[in-house]
Amino acid sequence: MKIIYSKERYIRHSRHVARKAFKRRQKRKAILKAKRRAMQGKSIIEKKSANKFSRYTNITAPKNFSFLENTAGVIPFLNSIERLREKNKMVYVVLKNVETIDYGAITVLLSTMFKFKEVRIGFNGDFPLNDEARRLIIESGFFEQLKKETNGRSTYHIGKDNQIITHARKNVSSELGLPIMRAATRTIWGEERICQGLQRVLVELMQNTNNHAAKDRKGGKHWWLSINHDKVRKKVSFVFMDHGVGIFSSLKNKELDSKWYGWQEIIKRVGISTDEEILKLLLDGKMHKTVTKEKFRGKGLPGIKQTLDRNQIGNLHVITNNVYANVENNDYRLLTNVFKGTFLYWELSEKNINKPWTIKY
């Protein structure tokens, strides 16, 4: 049967199809116009970069990209990136507006980048326009690592000796402490010295990382140690972090046969209920005695706090799960957003206790 296209219903249908096609064309024109406007004033290199990363999701870093000074602002930024990784989405980190950056934030960003690269998800970013922030991130080796392929190795060394050097390992490595101490003391005193507190902190942290890993993932994730040598101020800064479950999540997962099982009910009886109070109790060594009825033996987090109290290290900070602690200033705070893992920062300087080098090698 011959179709009569002049009938009203066919005319209505044709108009509807034409309107939809017109809207699609207009939308496409608007998108192209917006892209052209965005490219105005940009160099050829910048235009090529924008096209190359057009399928990436942009995540803008906070202007104050300091994990110690702006913890509350940096954690949501990191969590946004982590959510995209879980969805297998490629990420482009916008750093151009960053005015302040610290070694803690750089270390966290490096470790985040490796998590993407290990599962072959695209990860890239730009440079800060601020000269000092740009210098620090270049010295860290961050952009060099963007170009390299990761192959699932258990050990990485990133950066240059006596600047910013980052070690990433999966297992406890007690032998790492000696060369770190030698390099750090040469920066501070101009010669090799013995700093027992530094060696102790490193060993305790690596052991704690293994203990705080998920039960089926011990030795399965990298822990990160970043060291910055400040030769002008004669100070060496250390950042240690891992992407484990974190201190509180680890405590909450204790099994029936653990002497820590049921610790939450025990500490409630003595009037401790908030996580910042619990972290202080842990660091002071009182948590161990309260829960287990055993005397603190100087291991773990209390042992690290002890090195601070003895002036063997300085400026100790701890960030884990939902708690921030400036331990030296006795400042413990709850965080709105949760950091998945454990982060520690401390310093070694001329004012810390040291002894002449007597180790033979």
Residue pairs with C-beta under 8 A, 6 or more apart in sequence:
3 10
4 10
5 11
5 14
38 50
39 46
39 47
39 50
42 50
49 126
53 90
53 92
53 124
55 90
55 122
56 90
56 91
56 92
56 122
56 124
57 84
57 89
57 90
57 91
57 92
58 92
58 94
59 77
59 80
59 81
59 84
59 91
59 92
59 93
59 94
60 77
60 94
60 97
61 77
61 93
61 94
61 95
61 97
61 98
62 70
62 73
62 74
62 77
62 98
63 97
63 98
63 99
63 100
64 70
64 73
64 99
64 100
65 74
65 95
65 98
65 100
65 101
65 102
65 105
65 133
66 74
66 100
66 101
66 102
66 104
66 105
67 74
67 102
67 104
67 105
67 108
67 319
67 343
67 345
68 102
68 104
68 317
68 345
69 100
69 102
70 100
71 319
71 324
71 335
71 339
72 335
72 336
72 337
74 105
74 108
75 335
75 337
75 338
75 339
76 337
78 108
78 112
78 339
79 337
79 338
79 340
81 91
81 93
81 112
82 112
82 340
84 90
84 91
85 91
85 115
85 116
85 119
85 121
88 119
88 121
89 121
90 121
90 122
90 123
91 116
91 121
91 122
91 123
91 124
92 124
92 125
92 126
93 109
93 123
93 124
93 125
93 126
94 125
94 126
95 125
95 126
95 127
95 128
95 133
95 137
96 126
96 127
96 128
96 129
97 128
97 129
98 128
98 130
98 133
99 128
99 130
99 133
100 130
100 133
101 128
101 133
101 136
101 137
102 136
103 136
103 140
103 164
103 226
103 228
103 237
103 239
104 239
104 241
104 343
104 345
106 136
106 137
106 140
106 142
106 164
106 226
107 166
107 224
107 226
107 239
107 241
108 241
108 343
109 142
110 140
110 141
110 142
110 145
110 158
110 166
110 224
110 226
111 168
111 222
111 224
111 241
111 243
112 123
113 123
113 142
113 145
113 146
114 145
114 150
114 156
114 168
114 222
115 243
116 122
116 123
117 123
117 149
117 150
118 150
118 152
123 146
124 146
125 146
127 134
127 137
127 138
127 143
128 134
128 137
136 164
137 143
139 159
139 160
139 163
139 164
140 158
140 159
140 164
140 166
140 226
141 158
141 159
141 160
141 164
141 166
144 158
145 158
150 156
154 169
154 170
154 171
154 222
155 167
155 168
155 169
155 170
156 166
156 167
156 168
156 169
156 222
157 165
157 166
157 167
157 168
158 165
158 166
158 167
158 168
159 165
159 166
161 183
162 183
162 187
162 229
162 231
163 228
163 229
164 226
164 227
164 228
164 229
165 226
165 227
166 224
166 225
166 226
166 227
167 176
167 224
167 225
167 226
167 227
168 222
168 223
168 224
168 225
169 176
169 206
169 222
169 223
169 225
170 219
170 220
170 221
170 222
170 223
171 210
171 219
172 203
172 206
172 207
172 209
172 210
173 206
174 202
174 203
174 206
176 202
176 225
177 198
177 199
177 202
177 203
178 199
178 359
178 361
180 198
180 202
180 225
180 227
181 192
181 194
181 195
181 198
181 199
182 192
183 227
183 229
184 195
184 198
184 227
184 229
184 236
184 348
185 191
185 192
185 193
185 194
185 195
185 354
185 357
186 192
187 229
187 230
187 231
187 234
187 236
188 234
188 235
188 236
188 348
188 349
188 350
189 234
189 350
189 354
191 357
192 357
193 354
193 355
193 356
193 357
194 354
194 355
194 356
194 357
194 358
194 359
195 312
195 348
195 352
195 353
195 354
196 312
196 353
196 355
197 307
197 310
197 312
197 313
197 352
197 353
198 307
198 312
198 313
198 348
200 303
200 304
200 307
200 312
201 238
201 304
201 307
201 313
201 346
202 225
202 240
204 299
204 300
204 301
204 303
204 304
205 223
205 240
205 304
205 344
206 223
207 299
207 300
208 300
208 301
208 342
209 223
209 242
209 244
209 342
210 218
210 219
211 250
212 242
212 244
212 245
212 246
212 247
212 250
212 342
213 219
213 220
213 221
213 242
213 244
213 245
214 244
214 245
215 253
217 244
221 242
221 243
221 244
222 242
222 243
223 240
223 241
223 242
224 239
224 240
224 241
224 242
225 238
225 239
225 240
226 238
226 239
226 240
227 236
227 237
227 238
227 239
228 236
228 237
228 238
229 236
230 236
230 237
233 349
234 349
234 350
235 347
235 348
235 349
236 347
236 348
236 349
237 345
237 346
237 347
238 344
238 345
238 346
238 347
238 348
239 343
239 344
239 345
240 343
240 344
240 345
241 341
241 342
241 343
241 344
242 341
242 342
243 340
243 341
244 250
244 341
244 342
245 253
245 340
245 341
246 320
246 321
246 338
246 339
246 340
246 341
246 342
247 279
247 282
247 301
247 320
247 321
247 342
248 275
248 278
248 279
248 320
248 321
248 322
248 323
249 321
251 260
251 263
252 264
254 260
254 261
254 263
255 261
259 291
259 292
259 294
260 291
260 292
263 287
263 291
266 290
266 291
267 273
267 278
267 281
267 287
267 290
267 291
270 290
272 278
272 281
274 334
275 321
275 322
275 323
275 334
276 323
276 325
276 332
276 333
276 334
277 332
278 287
279 318
279 320
279 323
279 325
279 332
280 325
280 332
281 287
281 290
282 288
282 301
282 302
283 301
283 302
283 304
283 305
283 318
283 325
283 327
284 302
284 305
285 296
285 302
285 305
285 306
286 296
288 294
288 296
288 302
289 295
289 296
296 302
298 306
301 318
304 316
304 344
305 316
305 327
307 313
308 314
308 316
308 327
308 328
308 346
310 353
311 351
311 352
311 353
312 352
312 353
313 346
313 347
313 348
313 352
314 328
314 346
314 347
314 348
314 349
314 351
314 352
315 328
315 345
315 346
315 347
316 327
316 328
316 344
316 345
316 346
317 324
317 325
317 326
317 327
317 343
317 344
317 345
317 346
318 324
318 325
318 327
318 342
318 343
318 344
319 325
319 335
319 339
319 342
319 343
319 344
320 339
320 341
320 342
320 343
321 338
321 339
321 340
322 334
322 335
322 336
322 337
322 338
322 339
323 332
323 333
323 334
323 335
324 332
324 333
324 335
325 331
325 332
325 333
